[in-house]
Amino acid sequence: MKFLTKHKLVSWLPQLNPQVWILGFGRFLSEIGTGFTLFYAPIFFVNQVGLSATSVGIALGSASISGVIGRILGGSCSDSRFWGRRRTLLLSAAVAAIASLVLATTSNFSTLVVGNLLMGLGQGLYWPATEAVVADLTPPEHRREAYALTRLADNLGLGMGIVFGGALIGTTGAYRALFVVDAVSFVVFFGVVYLAIAETYQPSKTESTSLQGSWTTALRDRRLFVYVLVNIIFTTYISQLHSTLPLYFKNFVSVGSGKGFAETTISALFAWHLALAIVCQLPIARALKRFSHAQALTVSALMWAIGFSSIWVTGVAATNHLGWAIFSLGIFAIATVSYTPSASALITDLAPESQRGVYFSINSLCWAAGYFIGPPLGGWALDQPRPVADNFWLGLALSMGITIAILRYLEQILRPKL
């Protein structure tokens, strides 16, 4: 019986290249450190350091400036004969570790900007390379599950980091220690890549396409351009979970005689969000395999609309704030896991094999744009009178109509090609 149970478990897991599993493990370790800081940085810099929500939003958004440079370099380096995917990943981990140490010493706006600029550069270098590695190692029929697995590792690491980070803050109040842990996690990720990940990019000896030509080809791809428009909207939504929502829960949701959820409650809410994402990641990826990429993204869009509407209810409701918050973050979990594997698999289908780094660089630039728009926009909304801060979430929900319209057009132009 035990053998049969184990056999069924093994057969249920995706049959992927061992290096994909190793990369997922490295990402899991790295995201533990990120989870320590991601949801608590806005609270720390506003409530402990004493900066305004708008200035913190601007500083967090500044990571997108260097992130643009990092993503362009990351895509070009990933497709380079000299750098390749592996060396680009090593460079990204080193830069991100330095950034975390800078943030650990931050006491003013200028240092906060420097730390976020470095972090944006490191993250920019990272994403095109890591996504290209998964594409290189995985056949088309298994790519959604491969990307679902790596996102599962990300979410599991984030969840553990959030729980441990909330516990550390709740018992010691040592916010700065969170950034030190983040730096250590990037060093560990560097070690995993250095020791266990081989170079996956094998350019053809007859390949003559220059990097400039690769970028020109990608930028002329109409299908990619339409996808970029909708992907920027999605990433702007995701940025609200990381930058605006924790501060909204802390400072705007009235609970009993106090104001806002405690840090431990916020930690538990996001742990629930990530736990559900972890449980649903692979099953939803498999369930959506029957749909086209654009249709799967439409499912995600509908979930985001429901989630943002529920956050609006959380803020304006007279009672049961915690119940609505739990429901909202559960919906956001489904929205996220419906989005990420399909988005990455779509890019892999669009990109020529020799230009995957560049295409994933453009995909990653959407995240830079979304995180450039999202944090300052959310910070501005939270600095306004209470009705504006509450109705901000309703506005995000209503904007989903534009997203779905773009996705319907994307479905039309993709159908003859894919």
TIKOLNU-45959 format. One record per residue (C-alpha): x, y negated, z negated; residue in three letters. Coordinates in pm, whole numbers, plus 32768, in hexadecimal, padded with zeros to 4 digits. Each point is the difference from the previous one (the first is absolute). Layout:
! TIKOLNU-45959
XYZALA ...
This chain:
! TIKOLNU-45959
800080008000MET 81177F0D7FA7LYS 80B180548147PHE 7EC37FBF80C8LEU 7FC67EB57F50THR 81657F948042LYS 7FE98074816AHIS 7EC17F378035LYS 80A27ECB7F68LEU 8131801E80E1VAL 7F2A80368136SER 7F2B7ECF7FA6TRP 81317F1C7FF0LEU 80717F5E8148PRO 810580CA80BDGLN 81047EED802ELEU 81767FDF8034ASN 80B880237EB0PRO 809E7EA8802FGLN 7EA47F647FFFVAL 7FCA809B7EA8TRP 81557F837F88ILE 7FB77EA28080LEU 7EB0800D7F4FGLY 80B0805D7EBCPHE 80EE7EDA8027GLY 7EDE7F168042ARG 7F5080887ECCPHE 812D7FA67F24LEU 80207EA8809DSER 7E8E7FB07FD6GLU 800B80537E8EILE 80DA7ECC7FD6GLY 7F247F3280E4THR 7ED080627F32GLY 80A87F727ECDPHE 7FFC7EA3809ATHR 7F037FEC811ALEU 7EC47FBD7F39PHE 80A17F4E7ED8TYR 80E17F0480B2ALA 7EE87EFC803APRO 7F8D801C7E95ILE 81667FE07F7EPHE 80647ED480D2PHE 7EB97F457FBCVAL 7FBD80547E93ASN 816480387F7CGLN 80E97F2E80D8VAL 7EFD7EEA801CGLY 7FE67FCE8178LEU 7EB67FA980A8SER 7F3A810980BAALA 80327F3E8144THR 817C7FEB7FD8SER 801581727FABVAL 7F2C804F8130GLY 80E77F2D80D9ILE 813680AB7F6EALA 7F6C815B8036LEU 7F9E7F9C815FGLY 81627F858046SER 806E816C800CALA 7F4E800C814DSER 80EE7EFD8091ILE 813380D67FCASER 7F25812F803DGLY 7FD17F908167VAL 81797FF48030ILE 8029814D7F4FGLY 7EF680AA80D0ARG 80947F838147ILE 815980737F92LEU 7F7181457F78GLY 7F5980598147GLY 812D7FA280D2SER 80F580B47F1BCYS 7F2581387FF5SER 80118018817DASP 81757FAF8005SER 8100810B8056ARG 80E57F7E7EEDPHE 7F0E7FC27EE0TRP 7EE280F38036GLY 7EEE804D7F03ARG 80DD80807EE3ARG 80F07EDB7FE0ARG 7EDF7F0C8016THR 7F5480B07EDDLEU 81427FF17F31LEU 80277E8A8041LEU 7E957FBD7FA1SER 802580B47EB2ALA 813A7F3D7FA6ALA 7F617EAD804EVAL 7EC280567F3EALA 80C880687ECCALA 80B07EAE7FFDILE 7EB27F4E8028ALA 7F6E80B07ED0SER 81267F947F29LEU 7FD07E968071VAL 7E8E800F7FA3LEU 805D808F7EABALA 80BA7EBB7FB4THR 7EFC7F118092THR 7F987ED97F28SER 7F9E7EFC8106ASN 7F5C7FDC8153PHE 81417FED80CESER 809081457F74THR 7EB080A88033LEU 800B7F9B816EVAL 81658083802AVAL 7FA3814F7F66GLY 7ECF802380DEASN 80C57F9E8137LEU 80F981177FB8LEU 7EE880F67FB3MET 7F547FA78145GLY 8141803E80C1LEU 803081547F5DGLY 7E99806A803DGLN 80127F808165GLY 812C80DA804BLEU 7F5A812B7F5BTYR 7EB0802D80A9TRP 805A80238173PRO 811480F87FABALA 7F3780DE7F14THR 7ED0800D80E6GLU 80DE8053812CALA 80A3811D7F3EVAL 7EAB80A17FC3VAL 7FA27FD6816EALA 814A80998073ASP 7FD381347F26LEU 7E8D8045803BTHR 7F3F807D8134PRO 7ECF7F2F8066PRO 7EFB80F17F76GLU 808D7FE67E9FHIS 80577E8E7FEFARG 7ECD7F8A7F43ARG 804481067EF5GLU 81737FA87FF9ALA 7FB27E907FC9TYR 7EF580627F05ALA 810880C97F42LEU 80F67EDE7FEETHR 7EE87F157F94ARG 7FA181047EFCLEU 81647FF07F7AALA 7FEC7E837FFEASP 7EB77FFE7F43ASN 806C81097F07LEU 813C7F397FB3GLY 7F3E7EBA7FE5LEU 7F0280A17F19GLY 810A80827F13MET 80B37EB1800AGLY 7EC37F417FAEILE 7FAC80E37EDCVAL 81607FF57F70PHE 801D7E8B8044GLY 7EB77FB87F51GLY 806C80D37ED9ALA 814D7F497FEALEU 7F5A7EAA800CILE 7EF380677F09GLY 80FE80767EFETHR 81267F138035THR 7F8F7EE080DEGLY 814E802180B7ALA 7F977F92815BTYR 81677FC88076ARG 805C816B7FBCALA 7F0980628110LEU 80D97F60810BPHE 813780B27F7FVAL 7F4A814D8022VAL 7F9F7F9B8161ASP 816F7FC28057ALA 806281577F79VAL 7EF380A680D4SER 80907F67813DPHE 815A807E7FA3VAL 7F71815F7FD6VAL 7F547FE78152PHE 814D7F9A8099PHE 809A813C7F71GLY 7EED80E38087VAL 80237F748160VAL 817C800A7FF5TYR 800E81697F8BLEU 7ED480A780A0ALA 7F857F468138ILE 80B08039814DALA 7FED7F0D8122GLU 7EC6805080CATHR 80307F138127TYR 80A180B48125GLN 800F7F0E8127PRO 802180928159SER 81547FD980A4LYS 7F557F708132THR 7F2C7F0F7F38GLU 803F7E9D807ASER 7EE87F337F66THR 80937EDA7F42SER 7F757F897EB5LEU 7F8A7EC380ABGLN 7F5180D48105GLY 7F5C80D27EEFSER 7F737ECB7F59TRP 7F8A7F77814ETHR 7F4B81458051THR 7F5B800A7EACALA 7F907E958007LEU 7F5F80338155ARG 7F36812B7F87ASP 7E987F807FF2ARG 7F8E81277F2EARG 810A7FB27EFFLEU 7FA17E8F7FFCPHE 7E93804C7FAEVAL 806B80F57EF3TYR 80E47EF47F6AVAL 7EDA7F117FDBLEU 7F2E80F77F3DVAL 812780837F39ASN 80557EA57F7DILE 7E9E7FE97F7BILE 801E81537F54PHE 814B7FA87F5ETHR 7F767EB27F89THR 7EF080C57F4FTYR 80FC80F17F66ILE 80D27EDD7F80SER 7ED67F8B7F30GLN 800F81427F35LEU 816B7FC47FA2HIS 80107E887FCFSER 7EA77F697FC1THR 7F27810E7F65LEU 80D380427EC4PRO 80007E8D7FAALEU 7E8C7FE6804ATYR 7FBC81217F14PHE 80D97F5E7EF5LYS 7F8A7E978011ASN 7EA27FFE809BPHE 7F3D81367F9AVAL 7F567FAF7EB6SER 800781247F0CVAL 7F4D7FDD7EB3GLY 80777ED27F3ASER 81517FFE80B0GLY 80627FAE8164LYS 806F810880F3GLY 807381677FEBPHE 812E80567F2CALA 8142806880B0GLU 7FC881677F93THR 7EA27FFC8099THR 80887F738147ILE 810A810F7FF9SER 7EF5810C7FD2ALA 7F2A7F728119LEU 811B800780FDPHE 806F81557F83ALA 7E9D8079804BTRP 80147F5E8158HIS 814580B08052LEU 7F95814A7F64ALA 7ED0800B80E3LEU 80DB7FA08129ALA 80EA811F7FABILE 7EE380FA7FEAVAL 7F557F87813ECYS 81327FBC80DDGLN 8029815280ACLEU 7E8D80638006PRO 7F9A7EB5809FILE 811D801180FBALA 7F858158806AARG 7E937F958006ALA 804F7ED780E2LEU 80C680D380FALYS 7EBD803780BEARG 7FE47E88803FPHE 80D37F1E80D8SER 80F57F157F57HIS 7F1F7ED08037ALA 7ED380B87F72GLN 80C480677ECBALA 80697E967FCFLEU 7E937F97801CTHR 7FAC80E97EE0VAL 81107F537F37SER 7F767EA9805BALA 7EA7805A7F7DLEU 809980787EB9MET 80BE7EB67FD6TRP 7EBB7F3E802EALA 7F5480CD7EF2ILE 812A7FDD7F17GLY 801B7E86801DPHE 7E897FDC7FCDSER 802080CD7EC2SER 81197F1F7F7FILE 7F177ED78033TRP 7EF980B37F30VAL 8109804D7EF6THR 80437E8D7FD4GLY 7E9B7F7D8004VAL 7F4A811B7F4DALA 7F8A7FC07E9EALA 8059815D7F85THR 80B88140805CASN 81327F4E808FHIS 80DC812C7FC3LEU 7F1180EC80B2GLY 7FF97F268136TRP 817B7FDC7FF7ALA 8027817C7FF1ILE 7F12802A8125PHE 80B07EF080CBSER 815B80927FD9LEU 7F7A81598056GLY 7F767F788147ILE 814B7F4D8044PHE 80B4814D7FD5ALA 7F2B809E8112ILE 802D7ECD80DDALA 817A800F7FDETHR 802C81748042VAL 7F197FE4812ESER 80DB7EEC808ETYR 817180537FD4THR 802A815780AAPRO 7F2B7F9F812ESER 80B57EB4802AALA 815980A28000SER 7F94811F80E2ALA 7F6C7F0680F6LEU 814D7F488018ILE 80B68149803FTHR 7F11804E811FASP 80317EA9809BLEU 817C7FF47FE4ALA 80F4809C80F7PRO 80E680EB7F40GLU 81337F268036SER 7F487ECA7F82GLN 7F5880817EC5ARG 80D27F247F20GLY 7F967EC780BBVAL 7E9080628003TYR 800780537E8EPHE 80B47EB77FC7SER 7EDA7F49809DILE 7F1280D47F30ASN 80C47FA17ECASER 7FFC7E918066LEU 7E8780147FD7CYS 803E804C7E91TRP 80E87ED57FE8ALA 7EF27F25809CALA 7EF3808D7F1DGLY 80D17FCA7EC9TYR 805D7EA38077PHE 7E907FA58025ILE 7F6980C57EE0GLY 80B57F967EBFPRO 7FF87E868040PRO 7E958017806FLEU 7FA080C77ECBGLY 80CF7F1F7F1CGLY 7F567ECD8090TRP 7EA7809A7FC6ALA 8052804E7E93LEU 80757E997FC5ASP 7EAB7F7C8070GLN 7EC07FE27F2EPRO 7F6781487F91ARG 7EF8801B8117PRO 810F7FEF810CVAL 80CE810F7F55ALA 7ECE80E27FE7ASP 7F7D7FC58161ASN 815C80388093PHE 7FC081777FEBTRP 7EAE7FE480A9LEU 80A37F3D811AGLY 80FD81198033LEU 7EE380FC8014ALA 7F457F338105LEU 81397FD780D3SER 7FFA81768040MET 7F107FC1811FGLY 81207F6880C5ILE 80DC812C7FB0THR 7F0080FB807CILE 7FC87F398141ALA 8176800A804DILE 800A81747FB5LEU 7EE5804480F4ARG 80C47F4B810FTYR 813A80C27FA2LEU 7F4081468025GLU 7F9C7F9D8161GLN 81607FB28079ILE 809C812E7F53LEU 7F0F81048088ARG 8093801C8160PRO 816580037F79LYS 800080F07ED8LEU 
